[in-house]
Amino acid sequence: MQVPAERLDQIAHRFAELEARMASGTLEGDAFVQASRDYAELEPVARVAAEVKSAREEIAGLEEMLADPEMKAMAEEELAELRERLPEAERQLAIAMLPRDSADNKPAMLEIRAGTGGDEAALFAGDLFRMYERYAAEQGWKVEPVSMNASEVGGFKEIVANVAGNGVFAKLKFESGVHRVQRVPETESGGRIHTSAATVAVLPEPDEVDVQIDAGDLKIDTYRASGAGGQHVNTTDSAIRITHLPTGTVVTCQDARSQHKNKEKAMQVLRTRLYDAQREATQGAEAEARRAMVGSGDRSERIRTYNFPQGRVTDHRIGLTLHKLPEIIAGPGLGELVDALIAEDEAKRLAALSE
């Protein structure tokens, strides 16, 4: 789809205004924060728009040169190159101009829970967490566990972590769903392949201003922590359970030794879950359209299979199979899957706009 010339001029004018405001040194506080966000959002659009405008102008100039016999041969060669390059630039601009999820640039809360499969599911949940942790390190993101329930055999029955950095939610949001693993457990003497699963939820983490929580709506209980932690867990009521009375949402946290720290982490998780519920409610009218895109948001949907005997990973939503399981489960190889999902989503949204 070709963007009209008038729209290119509007983008350039808006970007120039933002640049001037940012360079003026007169912006402070919330005004500076908002201008910075607007600039960061518009910059990639303005950059591609400038490339498209420049290519179009060059083509127009070269077409005029075709009338000059002395310049015709050179003009034809350059025209062929530009005409070949322009459609991809137009496509990249259309993608850059697609409506963005307002949460794309936010950090995310990553929640992984062992599903069917007993101990093997808990071990797989641990593998998934380490996969995301290593992928995050490659992206320059910071991963901080918020709460965890470790399994006796290793891995996790449940782990919740905050992932902070640029564009975290935009890249990880398609990871929500059921991840299935097929492999021979170490305890299996007969060499039989077992199938187990873990669920992943990736929730955008709000700013405090995004979710207002009334203290009167909270029921806060303290209790004695259980599990690893030495004598401390047996002597201090440091664990926190927070119930949000209007919604019935319950969050617990016991990993920190400080009751204050556990309360802080629990509130972080509560705020994220309430924000996610608000987003689901406001986007309800668009649910039908979202189902056509990559990732319906249904966290009960089986999205991916990791087959260890065959060394392959299959993403069922886009029908992509990669025979690179060791690289993917190690973290660095996950980027190929993430990029493919983002590209598929962009292609489907472009097609929907063109209809």
Buried (B, 14 or more C-beta within 10 A) or exposed (E): EEBEEEEBEEBBEBBEEBBEBBEEEEBEEEEBEEBEEBBEBBBBBBBBBBBBBEBBEBBEEBEEBEEEEEEEEEBEEBBEEBEEEBEEBBBBBBBBBEEEEEBBBBBBBBBBBBBEBBBBBBBBBBBBBBBBBBBBEEBEBBBEBBBBBBBEBEBBBBBBBBBBBEEBBBBBBBBBBBBBBBBBBEEEEEEEBBBBBBBBBBBBBBEEEBBEBEEEEBEEEBEEBEEEBEEEBEEBEBBBBBBBEEEEBBBBBBBBBEBEBBBBBBBBBBBBBBBBBEBEEEEEEEEEEBEEBBBBBEBEBEBBBBBBEEBBBBBBBBEBEBEBBEBBBBBBBBBBBBEBBBEBBBBBBBEEEEE
